[in-house]
Amino acid sequence: MPLHESSAFPENLPDPKLLPTVEVDEILTKIQHSHGYYYKVMNIEIWALVETLDALFPGAWSQFMTNRQIAVKQFLERDSTCGATPNNSGKDAETMGSEED
């Protein structure tokens, strides 16, 4: 459900500078509730997909999650062994630039 289709955003929204504080708070509350509803609907859709996947291919979701955990661990190990940090990457770029000159 795209955000522009939400009922929390009226078509003729008045200028916020002209609204009393109470109305602004009400509008913000409506927006927060619409976003909460959006995320709940997304969770239900994902749950339905997972249930369908497991019904068609038993154990597929648990295998996917196992593979994902392994991939994340490998990524974190590779990232920590590379020592790539924002500070180091900037120094490497400076060193490379001075060597080329």
Secondary structure, DSSP 4 states (H G I P E B T S, - for coil): --GGG-TTS-TTPPPGGGS-HHHHHHHHHHHHHHHHHHHHHHHHHHHHHHHHHHHHSTTHHHHHHHHHHHHHHHHHHHHHHHT--HHHHHHHHHHHHHHH-
